[in-house]
Amino acid sequence: MSNPERILSTLDSHLTHTVSLIVYGRAAVALGFRDSPEAAKKTLDVDVIISAAQAEELRGDSSFWDAQEATNKSLQAEGLYLTHIFLAEQVFLRGDWEQHVVPITSIALRWLRLFRPATLDLILTKMMRGDDAQDMEDIAFMIRHDQITSEQIERAFAEVVIPDLLEFREAFEKAKPRVRKLAETGL
């Protein structure tokens, strides 16, 4: 069982009602694609994106936060956790990203309903740290896996909504040439 599967299965075991989560980062690569890289399966955390509406819903859901705390406590010795929960406006995504989420069906859970951003949006999220080598490996995998074209990448670049911080704009500009090259070469 991969680390993301362990984390999410543990969270599921502590829940008492249905919760939908949009997973991104390496956990989304590990769970949301066939034949995902082994390195993605070894990630130590699960990152989640929530919309403003879901943020309001979760704010009042003490049962969810108790389940998250119990999950982190039970997996702490192994260094596994679920702590990164970001509002959508804190992440690089296309404006209509929510209309394109993809169900994650590779793991059977009782209470959790898992989704990941569409591949183009997931690629955009991977550009938040500039041209980070690990993120570029993940982007290369996704481009190959879904046969993403240069034209699709350029459209995503034109539609991305970037949080209004200079370091995010700089990271995006730093990553663009590498992502373009990956889309052109398919490497």
C-alpha positions in Angstrom: 0.0 0.0 0.0 1.4 3.4 -1.0 1.9 6.2 1.6 -1.0 8.3 0.2 -3.3 5.2 0.4 -2.2 4.6 4.1 -2.8 8.2 5.0 -6.2 8.4 3.3 -7.3 5.0 4.5 -6.5 6.0 8.1 -8.4 9.3 7.7 -11.3 7.4 6.3 -11.3 5.0 9.3 -11.6 8.0 11.7 -14.5 9.7 9.8 -18.2 9.2 10.6 -19.7 10.9 7.5 -19.0 11.5 3.8 -16.3 14.1 3.0 -15.2 15.0 -0.5 -11.5 16.0 -0.9 -9.5 17.2 -3.9 -6.0 15.8 -3.6 -3.1 17.3 -5.3 0.7 17.1 -5.1 2.5 13.8 -5.3 -0.4 12.0 -3.7 -2.6 13.0 -6.7 0.1 11.6 -9.0 0.3 8.4 -7.0 -3.4 7.8 -6.8 -4.8 9.5 -9.9 -2.8 7.9 -12.7 -2.1 4.3 -13.8 1.5 3.2 -13.5 2.4 6.2 -11.4 6.1 6.6 -10.5 7.3 4.7 -7.3 8.7 8.0 -5.9 5.2 9.5 -5.9 3.9 6.6 -3.9 6.5 7.3 -1.2 5.4 10.8 -0.6 5.0 11.5 3.1 1.9 13.7 3.0 -1.3 14.3 1.3 -2.1 17.9 0.1 -5.7 19.0 -0.4 -7.4 21.9 -2.3 -10.7 23.2 -1.0 -13.1 25.8 -2.5 -14.3 28.8 -0.6 -17.7 27.1 -0.2 -16.1 23.9 1.1 -13.9 25.9 3.5 -17.1 27.2 5.2 -18.5 23.7 5.3 -15.4 22.2 6.9 -14.9 25.1 9.3 -17.9 23.9 11.2 -17.2 20.2 10.9 -15.3 19.4 14.1 -15.6 15.7 13.3 -13.5 16.1 10.2 -10.8 18.0 12.1 -10.8 15.4 14.8 -10.4 12.7 12.2 -7.5 14.6 10.6 -5.8 15.0 14.0 -6.3 11.3 14.9 -4.9 10.4 11.5 -1.8 12.5 12.0 -1.3 11.2 15.5 -1.6 7.6 14.5 0.9 8.0 11.6 3.3 10.4 13.3 5.9 7.7 14.1 6.1 6.9 10.4 6.4 10.6 9.4 3.1 10.4 7.4 0.5 13.2 7.7 -2.4 15.2 6.2 -1.8 18.8 7.1 -1.7 20.8 3.9 -5.2 22.0 3.2 -5.2 25.0 0.8 -7.9 27.3 -0.5 -8.1 27.1 -4.2 -7.1 30.8 -4.5 -3.7 29.9 -2.9 -2.8 27.4 -5.7 -2.0 27.8 -9.4 -5.1 26.6 -11.2 -7.2 27.6 -14.2 -10.3 29.7 -13.4 -12.7 26.9 -14.2 -10.7 24.1 -12.6 -13.5 22.8 -10.5 -15.5 21.9 -13.6 -12.7 19.5 -14.6 -11.8 17.5 -11.5 -11.3 13.8 -12.0 -12.5 11.1 -9.5 -9.9 9.0 -7.9 -11.1 5.4 -8.0 -7.9 3.5 -7.3 -8.6 3.2 -3.6 -11.8 1.9 -1.9 -12.9 4.0 1.0 -16.1 4.2 3.1 -16.5 7.9 3.8 -14.0 9.7 1.6 -14.8 10.7 -1.9 -11.5 11.6 -3.6 -10.8 13.7 -6.7 -7.8 15.3 -8.3 -7.5 18.3 -10.5 -7.5 17.7 -14.2 -4.0 17.0 -15.5 -3.5 20.5 -16.9 -4.4 22.0 -13.5 -2.2 19.5 -11.6 0.7 20.5 -13.9 0.0 24.1 -13.0 0.1 23.3 -9.3 3.5 21.7 -9.8 4.9 25.0 -11.0 4.4 26.7 -7.7 8.0 25.9 -6.7 9.5 27.1 -9.9 11.5 24.5 -11.8 11.9 22.2 -8.8 13.5 18.9 -10.0 10.9 16.6 -8.3 8.0 18.7 -9.6 9.4 18.6 -13.1 9.7 14.8 -12.9 6.0 14.6 -12.0 5.1 17.0 -14.8 7.1 15.0 -17.3 5.2 11.8 -16.2 1.8 13.5 -16.5 2.6 15.0 -19.9 3.6 11.5 -21.2 0.8 9.7 -19.5 -2.0 11.9 -20.8 -0.2 12.9 -24.0 -0.5 16.6 -23.2 0.4 18.8 -26.1 2.3 22.1 -26.3 -1.0 23.8 -27.4 -2.8 22.5 -24.3 0.1 23.7 -22.1 0.0 27.2 -23.7 -3.8 27.4 -23.2 -3.3 26.5 -19.5 -0.6 29.1 -19.1 -3.0 31.7 -20.6 -5.8 30.6 -18.2 -3.9 30.2 -15.0 -4.9 32.2 -11.9 -1.8 32.9 -9.8 -2.1 34.2 -6.2 -1.0 37.8 -6.1 2.5 37.4 -4.7 5.6 38.3 -6.5 7.4 35.1 -5.6 4.6 33.0 -7.1 4.8 35.0 -10.4 8.5 34.5 -10.4 8.2 30.8 -9.7 5.7 30.5 -12.6 7.9 32.3 -15.0 10.9 30.2 -13.9 9.0 27.0 -14.5 7.4 27.9 -17.9 10.5 27.2 -20.1 11.0 23.8 -18.5 7.4 22.8 -18.8 7.3 24.0 -22.4 10.3 21.9 -23.2 8.8 18.9 -21.5 5.6 19.3 -23.6 7.6 19.7 -26.8 9.9 16.7 -26.3 7.6 14.5 -24.3 10.5 13.6 -22.0 
